Amino acid sequence: MSTTNPQSDTQLDEGPRRSRWSRRPAEGTPAAAARARRRSRQRRRLANVAALMAGLVLTGALYSTLAPGAQAADEGSESSAEAAGRELYERSCISCHGENLEGVPNRGPSLIGVGEAAVYFQVHTGRMPLVRQEAQAPDKPAIFSDEEIDQLMAYVQANGGGPVLPSGDLRDGDLALGGELFRLNCASCHNFVGEGGALSSGKYAPSIEDANDLEIYSAMLSGPENMPVFGDNQLTAEEKRSIINYIQTITDMPDPGGAGIGRIGPVGEGLVIWLVGVSALLFGIFWMGSKA
């Protein structure tokens, strides 16, 4: 009966294995060339991985350096006007126009894209906040101060975007051109002298005799109620200024000759006087005839 030594067998087996793996192919042989190619591919992979890691580290460093500065700048701009506008919006507007300006069905439209122009017109003329749901929002005294309106404008503009208010003199347009454009685009609803008129479904075109320059310009930019939007593709900035110049000129122009009946001239006044005079004359004749 023979016994075997496991340790001696392991040593005998490991010896040839070590010699087989440690054996290198001779230089110039195909095996040596294949081995060199494998090592070259491995080195290229390691180099690519190292370059990728370096790029990621560099990108992270640049982001951590630049992003906090931009975020701080945004927070700084909101802390003045936009933050105050946000508080006003959440207190007075959010119930109808939604948390993110997206609007509420059957209560208020979305404010995304309307810009500060629509905010100025609606709030400065007192149409917003709306008292009750009607066919059309009537104008009334504004409940917000000019500073609060500027804050609301800044908040809506920063979060929804849209048309912005112009600057400078809004009456520096051509008066004759303004009259022509007004008669072509506005008189059918607002009357030839801007006194307004009735529309369908209980709506109406309001009088623009008491509107200031910015209200008229912002109305053309935003198109409230049934009014179409007159962007720069429809009416240029110079043409809008010409219309404003015409409206304010005929509003400020004196109207001699007694009571102005729609500013249509002495024909209307003469017609009223003739009808009233003839009626009074006939009444007197019949009264004297009855006494006789």
Backbone torsions as a table, in degrees:
resi	resn	phi	psi	omega
1	MET	NA	123.2	-175.0
2	SER	-108.7	149.4	178.5
3	THR	-115.1	146.6	179.0
4	THR	-113.6	149.1	179.7
5	ASN	-100.9	110.2	-178.8
6	PRO	-60.0	-34.8	-177.6
7	GLN	-66.5	-39.0	-179.8
8	SER	-68.4	-35.3	177.7
9	ASP	-65.4	-41.5	179.0
10	THR	-62.4	-41.8	179.0
11	GLN	-64.9	-38.6	178.7
12	LEU	-66.4	-35.6	-178.8
13	ASP	-75.2	-36.7	-176.6
14	GLU	-72.7	-27.9	-179.0
15	GLY	-61.1	-55.1	177.6
16	PRO	-61.3	-34.4	-178.8
17	ARG	-65.4	-43.9	179.5
18	ARG	-64.1	-39.6	-179.1
19	SER	-69.6	-32.4	-179.2
20	ARG	-71.2	-43.6	-178.8
21	TRP	-75.3	-30.3	-179.0
22	SER	-81.9	-8.2	179.8
23	ARG	-75.5	128.0	-180.0
24	ARG	-104.1	145.1	177.9
25	PRO	-71.7	151.0	-179.0
26	ALA	-67.8	149.4	179.7
27	GLU	-63.2	141.7	177.7
28	GLY	87.8	-7.1	179.5
29	THR	-87.7	159.5	176.8
30	PRO	-58.0	-35.9	179.1
31	ALA	-63.5	-40.0	178.9
32	ALA	-66.2	-38.6	178.7
33	ALA	-66.5	-41.2	178.0
34	ALA	-63.8	-39.6	179.1
35	ARG	-64.4	-37.3	178.7
36	ALA	-67.9	-38.4	178.6
37	ARG	-65.8	-39.6	178.5
38	ARG	-62.3	-43.3	179.6
39	ARG	-65.8	-35.5	178.5
40	SER	-65.6	-42.2	177.2
41	ARG	-63.2	-40.5	178.7
42	GLN	-62.9	-41.6	178.9
43	ARG	-64.4	-39.3	178.4
44	ARG	-64.9	-40.2	177.3
45	ARG	-61.5	-44.6	179.1
46	LEU	-62.4	-39.5	179.3
47	ALA	-66.0	-39.7	178.1
48	ASN	-65.1	-42.3	178.2
49	VAL	-62.8	-42.5	179.5
50	ALA	-63.9	-41.8	178.6
51	ALA	-64.0	-39.9	178.6
52	LEU	-63.7	-45.0	178.8
53	MET	-62.2	-41.1	179.0
54	ALA	-64.0	-40.0	178.2
55	GLY	-63.8	-41.6	178.6
56	LEU	-64.3	-42.4	179.0
57	VAL	-62.9	-43.5	179.5
58	LEU	-64.4	-40.9	178.1
59	THR	-63.2	-43.7	177.6
60	GLY	-62.3	-38.9	179.4
61	ALA	-66.2	-42.4	178.6
62	LEU	-65.0	-41.0	179.7
63	TYR	-63.8	-44.7	-179.9
64	SER	-65.2	-24.3	-179.8
65	THR	-83.4	-40.6	-172.6
66	LEU	-94.3	-36.9	-174.1
67	ALA	-62.4	-44.3	179.7
68	PRO	-59.4	-34.2	179.0
69	GLY	-65.8	-43.8	178.8
70	ALA	-65.8	-39.5	179.0
71	GLN	-65.5	-39.6	178.5
72	ALA	-64.9	-36.6	178.2
73	ALA	-65.1	-40.8	179.1
74	ASP	-65.0	-43.5	179.3
75	GLU	-64.4	-35.5	179.4
76	GLY	-66.1	-39.5	179.5
77	SER	-69.1	-33.0	-179.5
78	GLU	-75.3	-26.2	-175.1
79	SER	-67.4	-19.4	-178.6
80	SER	-92.9	-74.8	-174.0
81	ALA	-94.1	-43.4	-174.6
82	GLU	-68.1	-38.3	179.4
83	ALA	-65.0	-42.3	176.8
84	ALA	-65.0	-38.9	176.3
85	GLY	-64.5	-35.5	176.9
86	ARG	-62.7	-41.7	178.8
87	GLU	-63.5	-43.1	177.4
88	LEU	-63.3	-40.7	179.9
89	TYR	-64.1	-45.4	-178.4
90	GLU	-68.2	-24.3	179.6
91	ARG	-86.5	-32.1	-170.0
92	SER	-122.9	-16.7	-170.1
93	CYS	-123.7	-20.1	-169.1
94	ILE	-66.8	-28.0	-176.7
95	SER	-66.5	-25.8	-179.7
96	CYS	-106.4	-30.6	-174.1
97	HIS	-107.3	3.4	172.1
98	GLY	84.1	166.2	-176.1
99	GLU	-69.7	-35.8	-175.7
100	ASN	-115.2	32.5	179.7
101	LEU	65.2	14.7	-175.0
102	GLU	-84.8	-4.7	178.9
103	GLY	85.5	164.2	178.0
104	VAL	-127.1	126.2	-178.9
105	PRO	-55.9	135.1	177.5
106	ASN	64.3	12.9	178.9
107	ARG	-130.3	-45.1	-178.7
108	GLY	-160.6	145.7	-178.5
109	PRO	-77.3	168.1	175.5
110	SER	-70.3	145.4	177.4
111	LEU	-104.6	8.1	178.6
112	ILE	-75.7	120.6	178.5
113	GLY	92.9	-4.9	-178.8
114	VAL	-79.8	-28.0	176.3
115	GLY	75.8	178.0	-178.8
116	GLU	-70.8	-20.1	179.8
117	ALA	-63.3	-45.8	179.5
118	ALA	-66.3	-38.4	179.2
119	VAL	-62.5	-44.5	-179.5
120	TYR	-61.3	-47.9	-177.6
121	PHE	-62.7	-50.2	-173.6
122	GLN	-67.4	-39.7	-175.2
123	VAL	-85.5	-38.2	-178.0
124	HIS	-69.4	-30.8	176.9
125	THR	-86.8	1.6	177.6
126	GLY	79.0	4.8	179.1
127	ARG	-67.8	-31.0	176.0
128	MET	-121.3	142.4	0.3
129	PRO	-67.7	144.7	-176.9
130	LEU	-74.6	134.1	-179.8
131	VAL	-76.2	-46.1	179.5
132	ARG	-154.2	160.7	-179.9
133	GLN	-73.9	118.1	179.0
134	GLU	-133.9	176.9	176.7
135	ALA	-62.9	-31.2	-179.8
136	GLN	-152.0	143.0	179.4
137	ALA	-77.6	119.4	-179.9
138	PRO	-79.4	154.1	175.4
139	ASP	-81.9	146.5	-177.9
140	LYS	-157.4	171.3	179.4
141	PRO	-58.8	137.8	-178.7
142	ALA	-68.4	142.2	179.2
143	ILE	-96.1	-11.0	178.3
144	PHE	-105.0	147.7	175.4
145	SER	-76.0	169.1	178.8
146	ASP	-61.0	-37.9	178.9
147	GLU	-65.5	-42.1	179.0
148	GLU	-67.3	-36.6	176.8
149	ILE	-63.6	-40.8	176.7
150	ASP	-61.7	-37.1	179.2
151	GLN	-68.5	-42.6	176.0
152	LEU	-62.8	-40.7	177.9
153	MET	-61.4	-42.9	-179.4
154	ALA	-64.0	-40.3	-179.2
155	TYR	-67.2	-47.8	-178.6
156	VAL	-66.3	-40.0	-179.9
157	GLN	-65.2	-40.0	-178.0
158	ALA	-70.8	-30.9	-174.7
159	ASN	-104.8	-17.1	-179.5
160	GLY	-121.5	-23.9	-178.6
161	GLY	70.0	173.5	178.4
162	GLY	133.5	-169.5	-177.1
163	PRO	-63.5	142.5	178.8
164	VAL	-109.7	160.0	-179.5
165	LEU	-75.4	146.1	178.4
166	PRO	-80.7	172.7	176.6
167	SER	-127.8	166.5	178.6
168	GLY	88.7	-170.9	-179.2
169	ASP	-74.5	122.1	-178.8
170	LEU	-94.3	8.1	178.8
171	ARG	-117.8	19.7	-175.8
172	ASP	-90.4	18.9	178.3
173	GLY	-88.1	174.9	-179.4
174	ASP	-76.5	126.6	-175.1
175	LEU	-67.1	-45.1	-179.2
176	ALA	-64.7	-41.6	177.1
177	LEU	-64.0	-38.9	178.2
178	GLY	-62.0	-40.1	177.4
179	GLY	-64.3	-41.0	178.6
180	GLU	-64.8	-44.2	179.9
181	LEU	-67.6	-37.2	178.9
182	PHE	-64.6	-45.7	179.4
183	ARG	-64.9	-29.9	-178.5
184	LEU	-80.1	-37.9	-171.2
185	ASN	-110.5	-22.5	-168.5
186	CYS	-120.8	-30.3	-170.9
187	ALA	-65.3	-27.2	-178.4
188	SER	-62.4	-25.1	179.4
189	CYS	-110.2	-43.0	-172.7
190	HIS	-93.0	5.9	-177.6
191	ASN	74.9	158.5	-175.7
192	PHE	-67.5	-19.6	179.4
193	VAL	-117.2	15.0	173.5
194	GLY	78.7	20.5	-179.6
195	GLU	-85.5	-2.7	177.5
196	GLY	86.5	176.8	-179.6
197	GLY	-171.4	168.2	-177.3
198	ALA	-80.7	146.9	174.7
199	LEU	-121.7	-172.3	-179.1
200	SER	-85.0	163.6	174.1
201	SER	60.0	35.4	177.0
202	GLY	77.2	7.9	179.7
203	LYS	-98.2	167.6	-177.8
204	TYR	-154.3	155.3	172.9
205	ALA	-90.3	117.1	-173.0
206	PRO	-71.6	161.1	174.2
207	SER	-69.9	141.4	179.3
208	ILE	-113.7	18.8	-179.3
209	GLU	-68.6	-32.7	-177.9
210	ASP	-100.7	5.1	-178.9
211	ALA	-77.0	140.8	176.5
212	ASN	-86.1	177.8	-174.0
213	ASP	-62.3	-44.8	-177.9
214	LEU	-67.3	-35.0	177.8
215	GLU	-64.2	-42.1	178.8
216	ILE	-66.5	-44.2	-178.9
217	TYR	-65.2	-44.4	-179.4
218	SER	-67.1	-31.3	176.1
219	ALA	-65.7	-40.6	177.6
220	MET	-65.8	-34.0	180.0
221	LEU	-74.1	-35.8	-172.1
222	SER	-101.3	-25.6	179.8
223	GLY	64.1	65.3	-179.5
224	PRO	-72.2	153.3	177.2
225	GLU	53.1	-125.3	-178.7
226	ASN	-86.9	-2.3	-176.4
227	MET	-74.2	133.7	177.2
228	PRO	-72.5	160.0	177.1
229	VAL	-84.3	126.4	176.7
230	PHE	-107.5	82.3	176.5
231	GLY	-75.5	-176.6	-179.2
232	ASP	-66.7	-19.0	175.9
233	ASN	-77.0	-26.1	178.3
234	GLN	-91.4	-48.9	177.2
235	LEU	-133.4	125.0	179.1
236	THR	-69.7	168.1	179.0
237	ALA	-60.8	-37.7	178.2
238	GLU	-66.1	-38.8	178.8
239	GLU	-68.2	-37.5	175.6
240	LYS	-62.2	-42.7	177.8
241	ARG	-64.4	-34.1	177.4
242	SER	-65.7	-41.6	178.1
243	ILE	-63.5	-44.0	178.4
244	ILE	-61.5	-40.6	178.4
245	ASN	-61.1	-42.0	179.2
246	TYR	-65.6	-46.8	-177.6
247	ILE	-60.8	-47.7	-177.2
248	GLN	-70.9	-27.5	177.7
249	THR	-69.0	-46.7	-179.5
250	ILE	-72.2	-23.6	177.1
251	THR	-73.4	-42.1	-178.7
252	ASP	-81.8	-12.3	-177.1
253	MET	-69.4	132.4	178.7
254	PRO	-65.0	153.1	-177.3
255	ASP	-123.8	78.9	-178.0
256	PRO	-72.0	163.3	175.7
257	GLY	103.0	20.3	177.8
258	GLY	99.9	-155.3	-177.3
259	ALA	-68.0	130.2	178.0
260	GLY	-78.2	112.6	-178.9
261	ILE	-97.6	85.4	-179.9
262	GLY	69.2	11.5	178.9
263	ARG	54.1	39.8	179.9
264	ILE	-101.5	8.4	173.9
265	GLY	98.1	-175.9	-175.3
266	PRO	-70.4	-14.7	-180.0
267	VAL	-62.2	-47.5	179.6
268	GLY	-63.3	-42.0	179.6
269	GLU	-65.3	-42.4	179.1
270	GLY	-62.7	-38.4	178.9
271	LEU	-63.4	-43.2	179.7
272	VAL	-65.2	-43.8	-179.5
273	ILE	-62.6	-41.2	-179.7
274	TRP	-63.5	-45.5	-179.9
275	LEU	-65.2	-43.7	-179.6
276	VAL	-66.9	-42.6	-178.9
277	GLY	-64.7	-45.0	179.4
278	VAL	-63.9	-40.4	179.3
279	SER	-63.3	-43.4	179.0
280	ALA	-64.8	-39.4	179.1
281	LEU	-63.9	-44.7	178.8
282	LEU	-64.6	-38.6	177.9
283	PHE	-62.6	-41.2	179.1
284	GLY	-65.3	-40.0	179.6
285	ILE	-62.4	-47.5	-179.2
286	PHE	-66.1	-35.6	-179.8
287	TRP	-66.7	-44.0	179.4
288	MET	-67.2	-36.0	177.9
289	GLY	-64.7	-40.0	179.1
290	SER	-67.0	-34.6	178.7
291	LYS	-71.1	-35.7	-179.7
292	ALA	-69.0	NA	NA
